[in-house]
Amino acid sequence: MKQHTIAVLNPGHFHAALSLRDSHPALADDVYVYAPDGEELQTFCNYIRDFNAREQSPTHWNLYVYKGEDSLEVLIREHKADIVILAGKNNSKIASIEQLNRAGFSIFADKPWVTEEKNLEFLRAALDSQRPLTTDIMTERFEITTVLQKMFLAEPDVFGRPFVDPHGKPTIFKESVHHLLKIVNGKPLKRPPWYFDVNIQGEGIVDVTTHLVDMTQWMLFPGEKIEFAKDIQIQKAARWATTVSLEKFSAITQHSEFPASVLENVKNSVLQCYCNGEIEYRVKGIPVHIRVLWNVEPPAGSGDTHYSLIRGTKANLSVRQLSEKNYQSEFLITPHSNPDSFVRPVQAVLDKHQKDYPGLSLRREENDFIIDIPQPLRTTHEQHFGEARNVFLEMLETGNEPAELRTNIVSKYTLLVEAKKKALDPSTSSGQAEFKS
């Protein structure tokens, strides 16, 4: 197998390190890192050190670090790698992506790529069909409950077809809840102070929403191109703030003061951080409602959570995490007619996929069917970065890039930027209470 070499540019977000959490036979052990000197670079290097030092399946990365404010220019000039990983400040990310792949690098970059309308021109240029492979890190595609939802959505004997409610309820409702204080790689996550500056990180309506839009496109229209101008219509959009005290900010960043760039949103030592957002839109006629919420810290025993409901003409497909079940994600099928008649077609689907997903089994709970998931199939969010990277490497090795990939990335980020514009426009934005789920 051909050996590829990775360069990492300005790793300001821990996702850069998680992309190297596991080794791969197609990747050389030498990794070239280009970044300004400082705590963000040191944090990245500490993660890699821990991966190399762990007892089970240690990595063997050799880091060669260039420290300088001209990191992008030096990376391009030295050209010691053919793949670049980006995960850091979002306000300059897409301009860097465009410059790098124009220089011949393949790109594996964390979301969000675009936080402002002015950067859409870089997006369109970077995703030109003649440019090297460039993808965003869509980890949620590898969560087993997401895989199951996609699997059964494709089964007309169980799901039917997407149900469009004449009363306005969405066919797809997705809600993702995240926390600013969290544990990663067994340790409290330290976020950089700029993470709280929406002019750098991006508002919530253009950030985690990327995953929710991506999963919707990927599940509903596999293999199909989605063009924003032709296929997507935005009905409503909203954004609102999470309040972060200076005490909590200091616990998360280990900095004692808010950065000057966010002070206009600080009152009485409390920051209004606009990291929440929701959108109602239609894609190829299917109504979708997505919502992203950020809390400061999770309830005891909890973490980030995801709820997803897809309404079908024969059954609904849902993913939930309940406190009484220790927040473990579950996949449910809720038939609209006699549940007894669903046992055989549901089991037939599980039998068809036993080779790829062994151990899945069916359990009845009143009128719902729950798919019991064996522990080996429950890979973690941290593991999903390696799975996403491996798919990227397979595309790079084989040249088998999905025909819809570039078009759908452009439409995804265009939707989010246009939704942000709508949410900020007082003449068109909608309050949270007006949404139907």
C-alpha positions in Angstrom: 0.0 0.0 0.0 1.3 3.5 -0.9 2.5 5.5 2.0 1.1 9.0 2.5 2.6 11.6 4.7 0.6 14.0 6.9 1.1 17.6 7.8 -0.9 19.3 10.5 -1.6 23.0 10.2 -2.3 25.2 13.2 -3.9 22.5 15.4 -5.9 24.8 17.7 -8.7 22.2 18.2 -8.4 18.8 19.8 -9.9 17.2 16.7 -6.6 17.6 15.0 -5.0 15.2 17.5 -8.0 12.8 17.4 -7.4 12.3 13.7 -4.1 10.7 14.7 -5.5 8.7 17.6 -4.8 5.5 15.7 -2.1 4.4 13.2 -2.8 3.3 9.6 -0.7 1.2 7.3 -1.0 3.8 4.5 0.4 6.6 6.7 4.1 7.2 7.3 5.0 7.6 11.0 6.6 11.0 10.4 4.2 13.9 10.8 5.0 17.5 10.1 3.4 20.1 12.2 3.3 23.8 11.4 2.0 26.3 13.9 2.8 29.4 15.9 4.5 28.5 19.2 2.2 28.5 22.3 -0.1 26.4 24.4 -2.3 25.2 21.5 0.7 23.6 19.8 1.9 22.2 23.1 -1.6 20.7 23.8 -1.6 19.0 20.4 1.9 17.6 21.0 0.8 16.3 24.5 -2.1 14.4 22.9 0.3 12.7 20.4 2.7 11.9 23.2 -0.1 10.2 25.1 -1.2 8.2 22.1 2.4 7.0 21.6 2.7 6.1 25.3 -0.5 4.2 25.8 -0.3 0.5 26.6 -2.9 -0.8 24.2 -2.3 -0.2 20.4 0.2 2.7 20.9 0.9 4.9 17.9 4.4 5.6 16.7 4.2 9.1 15.4 7.4 11.1 15.0 6.6 14.8 15.1 8.7 17.4 13.2 7.5 20.8 14.4 8.0 24.1 12.7 7.1 27.0 15.0 6.2 30.3 13.3 3.5 32.8 12.4 4.2 31.9 8.7 3.2 28.3 9.2 1.0 28.1 6.1 3.6 29.5 3.8 6.3 27.3 5.1 4.1 24.2 4.9 3.4 24.9 1.2 7.0 25.8 0.4 8.5 22.7 2.1 5.8 20.3 0.8 7.0 17.4 2.9 3.5 15.9 3.0 0.7 15.1 0.6 -2.2 15.3 3.1 -2.9 18.2 5.4 -5.1 18.0 8.5 -6.7 21.2 9.7 -8.6 21.7 13.0 -8.5 25.1 14.6 -9.7 28.6 14.1 -12.6 28.6 11.7 -12.6 32.2 10.5 -9.5 31.6 8.3 -10.0 27.8 7.7 -11.5 27.8 4.2 -9.0 30.3 2.8 -6.2 28.1 4.0 -8.0 25.0 2.5 -8.3 26.7 -0.8 -4.7 27.8 -0.8 -3.4 24.4 0.2 -5.4 22.3 -2.3 -4.5 24.8 -5.1 -0.9 23.9 -4.2 -1.7 20.2 -4.6 -2.4 18.9 -1.1 -5.3 16.7 -0.3 -7.2 18.0 2.7 -8.9 16.4 5.7 -10.4 19.3 7.7 -12.6 19.7 10.7 -15.9 21.5 10.4 -17.1 24.2 10.1 -15.4 25.4 7.0 -17.4 28.5 6.4 -18.8 30.9 9.0 -19.3 34.0 6.9 -20.9 34.5 3.5 -17.8 36.3 2.1 -15.9 32.9 2.4 -18.2 31.0 0.1 -16.1 31.9 -2.9 -13.1 30.0 -1.3 -15.4 27.0 -0.7 -16.6 26.9 -4.3 -13.0 27.2 -5.6 -11.7 24.5 -3.2 -14.4 22.0 -4.2 -13.8 22.5 -7.9 -13.8 19.1 -9.7 -10.2 19.5 -10.8 -8.8 20.1 -7.2 -7.3 17.4 -5.0 -9.6 15.4 -2.7 -10.9 17.6 0.1 -13.3 16.5 2.7 -14.7 17.5 6.1 -14.6 15.2 9.1 -18.1 13.9 9.4 -17.7 11.7 12.5 -21.4 11.2 13.2 -21.8 9.0 10.1 -20.0 6.3 12.1 -22.2 6.3 15.2 -24.0 2.9 15.1 -27.5 4.4 15.8 -27.0 6.7 12.8 -26.0 3.7 10.7 -29.1 1.9 11.8 -31.3 4.8 11.0 -29.9 5.0 7.5 -30.2 1.3 7.1 -33.9 1.1 7.9 -34.7 4.3 6.0 -33.7 2.4 2.9 -36.2 -0.4 3.6 -39.6 0.3 2.2 -41.2 -2.8 3.9 -40.4 -1.3 7.3 -40.1 2.5 6.8 -42.2 3.1 3.8 -41.2 6.5 2.4 -40.6 9.9 4.0 -43.9 11.2 5.4 -44.7 14.9 4.7 -47.1 16.0 7.4 -49.9 18.3 6.0 -49.9 20.0 9.4 -46.4 21.2 9.2 -44.4 18.9 11.4 -41.0 18.0 10.0 -40.2 14.7 8.4 -36.8 14.8 10.1 -36.1 16.4 13.5 -32.6 16.3 14.9 -31.4 17.8 18.2 -27.8 17.8 19.4 -26.8 18.8 22.9 -23.2 19.6 23.7 -21.2 20.9 26.7 -18.4 23.3 27.0 -16.9 21.4 30.0 -16.1 17.9 28.8 -13.7 14.9 29.1 -11.6 13.9 26.1 -9.0 11.1 26.1 -9.8 10.6 29.8 -8.9 14.2 30.8 -10.8 17.5 31.2 -10.8 19.3 27.8 -8.9 22.6 27.8 -10.4 24.9 25.2 -8.5 28.0 23.9 -10.0 31.4 24.9 -10.8 32.2 21.2 -13.3 29.2 21.2 -15.7 31.6 22.9 -15.3 34.3 20.2 -18.1 33.6 17.6 -16.2 35.7 15.1 -13.4 33.1 15.2 -15.2 29.8 16.2 -18.4 30.7 14.4 -21.9 30.9 15.8 -23.6 27.7 16.8 -25.9 27.9 13.8 -23.0 27.3 11.5 -21.0 24.9 13.6 -22.3 21.6 15.0 -25.3 22.0 12.7 -22.9 20.9 10.0 -23.2 17.3 11.3 -27.0 17.4 11.4 -27.3 18.8 7.9 -24.8 16.2 6.7 -26.6 13.3 8.2 -29.9 14.4 6.8 -28.5 14.6 3.2 -26.5 11.4 3.6 -29.5 9.3 4.9 -32.3 10.7 2.8 -30.6 11.0 -0.5 -27.7 8.5 -0.7 -25.7 9.0 -3.9 -27.7 12.0 -5.0 -26.4 15.5 -5.7 -28.0 18.3 -3.7 -27.7 21.8 -5.1 -28.6 24.6 -2.8 -30.2 27.0 -5.3 -32.4 24.2 -6.7 -33.1 21.8 -3.9 -33.1 23.7 -0.6 -35.5 26.3 0.8 -35.0 27.8 4.3 -38.2 28.7 6.2 -37.0 29.8 9.7 -33.7 30.3 11.5 -32.9 31.4 15.0 -29.8 31.8 17.3 -29.5 32.5 21.0 -26.8 32.6 23.7 -25.5 30.4 26.4 -24.4 32.3 29.5 -20.9 31.5 30.7 -19.6 32.9 34.0 -16.0 34.0 34.3 -15.5 31.2 36.8 -16.7 28.6 34.3 -14.7 30.2 31.5 -11.6 30.0 33.6 -12.2 26.4 34.4 -12.6 25.5 30.7 -9.7 27.6 29.3 -7.4 28.0 32.4 -7.4 31.7 31.6 -8.4 34.2 34.3 -9.9 36.8 32.0 -12.2 37.0 29.0 -10.3 37.9 25.8 -10.8 41.5 24.7 -12.6 40.3 21.5 -15.7 39.1 23.4 -16.0 41.9 26.0 -18.9 43.5 24.1 -20.9 40.4 25.0 -19.9 40.4 28.6 -22.0 41.9 31.4 -21.4 41.5 35.1 -18.7 38.9 34.4 -21.0 36.8 32.4 -20.5 36.1 28.7 -23.4 35.8 26.2 -22.0 33.1 23.8 -24.1 32.6 20.7 -23.5 28.9 20.3 -27.1 27.8 20.0 -29.1 27.6 16.8 -32.0 26.0 14.9 -33.2 25.9 11.3 -36.4 24.8 9.6 -35.8 24.1 5.9 -36.9 21.8 3.0 -34.5 19.7 1.0 -36.0 18.2 -2.2 -39.4 18.8 -0.7 -38.7 17.0 2.6 -39.2 19.3 5.7 -36.3 19.2 8.2 -35.9 20.8 11.6 -32.5 20.8 13.2 -31.5 22.3 16.6 -28.1 22.5 18.4 -27.9 23.4 22.1 -24.8 24.1 24.2 -24.8 23.9 28.0 -21.9 24.8 30.2 -21.6 21.3 31.7 -23.5 18.0 31.5 -25.7 16.5 34.2 -23.9 13.9 36.4 -23.2 10.7 34.4 -24.1 12.3 31.1 -22.3 13.8 28.2 -23.1 15.1 24.7 -26.5 13.7 23.5 -28.3 13.3 20.2 -32.0 12.9 19.4 -33.2 12.1 16.0 -36.7 11.3 14.6 -37.5 10.4 11.0 -41.2 10.0 10.2 -42.1 7.4 7.6 -45.4 6.3 6.1 -45.1 2.9 7.7 -43.0 3.6 10.8 -40.9 6.2 12.6 -37.2 5.7 13.1 -35.7 7.4 16.2 -32.5 7.7 18.2 -32.7 8.7 21.8 -30.6 8.8 25.0 -32.6 8.6 28.3 -31.3 9.5 31.7 -33.0 6.4 33.2 -30.9 4.3 30.8 -27.6 6.0 31.6 -27.8 8.1 28.4 -26.9 5.1 26.3 -28.1 5.8 22.7 -30.9 3.5 21.5 -32.4 3.0 18.1 -36.2 2.5 17.9 -38.7 1.6 15.2 -42.3 2.6 15.9 -44.8 1.1 13.5 -48.0 3.0 12.6 -50.0 -0.3 12.2 -50.1 -3.7 13.9 -46.6 -4.2 15.4 -46.8 -8.0 15.0 -46.7 -7.6 11.2 -43.3 -5.9 11.5 -41.4 -8.6 13.2 -40.5 -10.5 10.1 -39.4 -7.6 7.8 -37.4 -6.0 10.6 -35.6 -9.3 11.3 -35.0 -9.7 7.6 -33.1 -6.4 7.6 -31.0 -7.4 10.5 -30.2 -10.8 8.9 -29.2 -9.0 5.7 -26.6 -6.9 7.5 -25.3 -9.5 10.0 -21.9 -9.8 8.2 -21.1 -6.1 8.5 -22.9 -5.5 11.8 -22.8 -8.9 13.7 -24.8 -9.3 16.9 -27.7 -6.9 16.2 -30.9 -8.3 17.7 -34.6 -7.3 17.9 -36.5 -6.6 21.1 -40.1 -5.6 21.6 -41.0 -2.9 24.1 -44.7 -2.2 24.0 -45.4 -0.9 20.5 -41.8 -0.1 19.8 -39.0 -2.3 18.4 -35.6 -1.6 19.9 -32.5 -2.9 18.1 -30.1 -4.2 20.8 -26.5 -3.2 19.9 -23.6 -5.3 21.1 -20.8 -3.4 22.7 -18.2 -4.0 20.0 -20.3 -2.0 17.6 -20.6 1.0 20.0 -17.5 2.8 19.0 -16.9 6.2 20.7 -16.8 9.7 19.3 -13.1 9.7 19.7 -12.8 6.5 17.6 -15.0 7.9 14.9 -12.2 10.3 13.9 -10.0 7.4 12.9 -13.0 5.8 11.0 -13.6 9.0 9.1 -9.9 9.3 8.3 -9.8 5.7 7.0 -12.6 6.4 4.6 -10.8 9.5 3.4 -7.6 7.4 2.8 -9.6 4.7 1.0 -11.0 7.4 -1.4 -7.5 8.8 -1.9 -6.0 5.3 -2.5 -8.7 4.1 -4.9 -9.7 7.4 -6.5 -13.4 6.3 -5.9 -14.7 9.6 -4.7 -18.5 9.8 -4.6 -19.9 11.8 -7.5 -22.0 13.9 -5.2 -19.3 14.6 -2.6 -18.2 18.1 -3.6 -21.6 19.4 -4.6 -23.1 18.3 -1.3 -20.4 19.9 0.8 -20.9 23.2 -1.0 -24.7 23.0 -0.5 -24.3 22.1 3.1 -22.2 25.1 4.1 -24.2 27.5 1.8 -27.3 26.4 3.7 -25.8 27.2 7.1 -24.4 30.6 6.1 -27.8 31.6 4.6 -29.5 30.3 7.7 -27.2 32.5 9.9 -28.1 35.5 7.7 -31.8 34.8 8.2 -31.4 34.4 12.0 -29.5 37.7 12.2 -32.0 39.6 10.1 -34.7 41.0 12.4 -37.2 41.2 9.5 -37.0 37.4 8.8 -35.6 35.7 11.9 -37.9 33.5 14.1 -38.0 33.0 17.8 -37.3 29.6 19.3 -40.9 29.1 20.4 -42.3 29.3 16.9 -40.6 26.1 15.7 -42.6 22.9 15.3 -41.0 19.6 16.2 
